[in-house]
């Protein structure tokens, strides 16, 4: 696809389509969602390299934790889930501790 250019800081590069660009990205496997194309970070830092230590979250996976931090109670969050206001692959109804 892209050919190596001389070390003369030549700014030319072939124009590629989005499909061609995505087809070159590495495939990553999510434990629940399956295979997907992983787009690596744009910057490569040698002193602090970036690497994924866990899979990407599913849509809405952290709804409960985020809403709890925002001050919502378990009952409020469960009500939102039950009414369909929150809908995601990762959300589930939480039980409040007794007492």
Helices and strands as residue ranges (DSSP letters): H 18-23, E 26-30, E 34-38, H 63-69, H 74-82
